[in-house]
Amino acid sequence: MQNRTIGGHPAVLYSDRTIALSFNLGGGKVDTGPGGIARSLLVAKDSKDGGGFYEVSIWRQDDVVPDDLALLRVAETVLPTVPDWTAG
């Protein structure tokens, strides 16, 4: 885990594995297994970390870890558009 700040709000980056689902459209069978790596960012709802959070996640279809800078750019672009978001 890596601590960050997004728009003045405390945040933390972490990784997790996704689940892969395979559907056989002809036979109705579903297979599951380990998927790719997801990178996620938890951002406190307010700058004083008073409770609650927003979560932004990105993943790739291959086994390459997504780029942290891409995740941070997405969060910095999207979160200010969320109702009740205030810059810290």
C-alpha atoms as a printed R data frame, in Angstrom:
   type eleno elety resid chain resno       x       y       z
1  ATOM     1    CA   MET     A     1   0.000   0.000   0.000
2  ATOM     2    CA   GLN     A     2   1.147   3.504  -0.801
3  ATOM     3    CA   ASN     A     3  -0.207   6.648   0.871
4  ATOM     4    CA   ARG     A     4  -1.108   9.560  -1.421
5  ATOM     5    CA   THR     A     5  -3.114  12.770  -1.456
6  ATOM     6    CA   ILE     A     6  -5.715  13.479  -4.160
7  ATOM     7    CA   GLY     A     7  -7.201  16.970  -4.246
8  ATOM     8    CA   GLY     A     8  -6.193  17.446  -0.601
9  ATOM     9    CA   HIS     A     9  -7.880  14.196   0.480
10 ATOM    10    CA   PRO     A    10  -5.925  11.319   2.071
11 ATOM    11    CA   ALA     A    11  -5.672   8.349  -0.283
12 ATOM    12    CA   VAL     A    12  -4.032   4.944  -0.538
13 ATOM    13    CA   LEU     A    13  -3.034   2.855  -3.582
14 ATOM    14    CA   TYR     A    14  -3.220  -0.937  -3.514
15 ATOM    15    CA   SER     A    15  -3.218  -3.945  -5.849
16 ATOM    16    CA   ASP     A    16  -5.504  -6.960  -6.043
17 ATOM    17    CA   ARG     A    17  -6.130  -9.788  -8.476
18 ATOM    18    CA   THR     A    18  -9.298  -9.889 -10.553
19 ATOM    19    CA   ILE     A    19 -11.325 -13.011 -11.345
20 ATOM    20    CA   ALA     A    20 -11.449 -14.298 -14.924
21 ATOM    21    CA   LEU     A    21 -14.734 -15.700 -16.226
22 ATOM    22    CA   SER     A    22 -14.982 -17.738 -19.416
23 ATOM    23    CA   PHE     A    23 -18.382 -18.496 -20.933
24 ATOM    24    CA   ASN     A    24 -19.040 -21.295 -23.382
25 ATOM    25    CA   LEU     A    25 -21.944 -19.827 -25.325
26 ATOM    26    CA   GLY     A    26 -22.692 -23.160 -26.968
27 ATOM    27    CA   GLY     A    27 -22.767 -25.322 -23.846
28 ATOM    28    CA   GLY     A    28 -23.577 -22.988 -20.983
29 ATOM    29    CA   LYS     A    29 -20.444 -23.928 -19.039
30 ATOM    30    CA   VAL     A    30 -18.654 -21.192 -17.074
31 ATOM    31    CA   ASP     A    31 -15.013 -21.452 -16.034
32 ATOM    32    CA   THR     A    32 -13.361 -19.205 -13.465
33 ATOM    33    CA   GLY     A    33  -9.775 -18.581 -12.563
34 ATOM    34    CA   PRO     A    34  -7.303 -15.902 -11.611
35 ATOM    35    CA   GLY     A    35  -7.511 -12.803 -13.766
36 ATOM    36    CA   GLY     A    36  -5.200  -9.853 -14.198
37 ATOM    37    CA   ILE     A    37  -3.938  -7.344 -11.662
38 ATOM    38    CA   ALA     A    38  -6.116  -4.392 -10.652
39 ATOM    39    CA   ARG     A    39  -4.735  -1.169  -9.154
40 ATOM    40    CA   SER     A    40  -7.120   0.685  -6.891
41 ATOM    41    CA   LEU     A    41  -7.137   4.024  -5.160
42 ATOM    42    CA   LEU     A    42  -9.184   4.676  -2.016
43 ATOM    43    CA   VAL     A    43  -9.763   8.388  -1.430
44 ATOM    44    CA   ALA     A    44 -11.319   9.822   1.741
45 ATOM    45    CA   LYS     A    45 -14.633  11.635   1.140
46 ATOM    46    CA   ASP     A    46 -13.360  14.706   2.946
47 ATOM    47    CA   SER     A    47  -9.956  16.233   3.562
48 ATOM    48    CA   LYS     A    48 -10.120  15.520   7.315
49 ATOM    49    CA   ASP     A    49 -10.702  11.769   6.726
50 ATOM    50    CA   GLY     A    50 -13.977  11.935   8.662
51 ATOM    51    CA   GLY     A    51 -15.368   8.667   7.318
52 ATOM    52    CA   GLY     A    52 -16.318   7.161   3.987
53 ATOM    53    CA   PHE     A    53 -14.300   6.895   0.820
54 ATOM    54    CA   TYR     A    54 -14.410   6.769  -2.946
55 ATOM    55    CA   GLU     A    55 -12.710   3.927  -4.805
56 ATOM    56    CA   VAL     A    56 -11.306   4.150  -8.331
57 ATOM    57    CA   SER     A    57  -9.916   0.975  -9.953
58 ATOM    58    CA   ILE     A    58  -8.307   0.156 -13.276
59 ATOM    59    CA   TRP     A    59  -7.141  -3.171 -14.658
60 ATOM    60    CA   ARG     A    60  -5.727  -4.734 -17.760
61 ATOM    61    CA   GLN     A    61  -6.715  -7.910 -19.555
62 ATOM    62    CA   ASP     A    62  -3.146  -9.202 -19.520
63 ATOM    63    CA   ASP     A    63  -0.937  -9.877 -16.484
64 ATOM    64    CA   VAL     A    64   0.783  -6.474 -16.567
65 ATOM    65    CA   VAL     A    65   0.198  -4.191 -13.572
66 ATOM    66    CA   PRO     A    66  -1.688  -1.032 -14.623
67 ATOM    67    CA   ASP     A    67   0.197   2.249 -14.590
68 ATOM    68    CA   ASP     A    68  -0.178   4.203 -11.326
69 ATOM    69    CA   LEU     A    69   0.097   7.529 -13.150
70 ATOM    70    CA   ALA     A    70  -2.865   6.565 -15.353
71 ATOM    71    CA   LEU     A    71  -4.906   5.666 -12.261
72 ATOM    72    CA   LEU     A    72  -3.999   8.947 -10.547
73 ATOM    73    CA   ARG     A    73  -4.919  10.947 -13.677
74 ATOM    74    CA   VAL     A    74  -8.303   9.200 -13.861
75 ATOM    75    CA   ALA     A    75  -8.982   9.903 -10.170
76 ATOM    76    CA   GLU     A    76  -7.892  13.558 -10.442
77 ATOM    77    CA   THR     A    77 -10.192  13.996 -13.459
78 ATOM    78    CA   VAL     A    78 -13.245  12.090 -12.228
79 ATOM    79    CA   LEU     A    79 -13.430  12.790  -8.493
80 ATOM    80    CA   PRO     A    80 -13.910  16.586  -8.785
81 ATOM    81    CA   THR     A    81 -17.065  15.861 -10.850
82 ATOM    82    CA   VAL     A    82 -18.634  13.771  -8.035
83 ATOM    83    CA   PRO     A    83 -21.480  15.600  -6.245
84 ATOM    84    CA   ASP     A    84 -20.402  16.937  -2.829
85 ATOM    85    CA   TRP     A    85 -16.687  16.636  -3.645
86 ATOM    86    CA   THR     A    86 -14.726  19.505  -2.147
87 ATOM    87    CA   ALA     A    87 -11.078  20.204  -2.760
88 ATOM    88    CA   GLY     A    88  -9.068  20.006   0.469
